Amino acid sequence: TLKKLEEELEILLQQLETAQKARQEQEVKVASFRKDLERSETEAENAKYQAELKKIKPLENKIRENETWINKFKIQMQHIEIDLSNIETNFNINKQ
């Protein structure tokens, strides 16, 4: 009976050792999966950022283009206002 108990104990110890090794292997796998997940999340965030940049760049270019046109129109308006002022001045001089 003692011998049988010792054999069962030996078997249980071997099973425990096997289970501990399996647990360690699983922990290594989990750590690896976490790193992969973290890396994938970072890559996804970078991809989102790049996609947003691709959307923003053309809009920024269009805004600059529109600002250029607005500035040109402002300059034209200033010239027109000066011309109009000159015309009014000439008209008032000729009226007198």
Contacts in CASP RR format, 6 or more apart in sequence:
PFRMAT RR
TARGET T0000
AUTHOR 0000-0000-0000
METHOD contacts of the structure
MODEL  1
TLKKLEEELEILLQQLETAQKARQEQEVKVASFRKDLERSETEAENAKYQ
AELKKIKPLENKIRENETWINKFKIQMQHIEIDLSNIETNFNINKQ
END
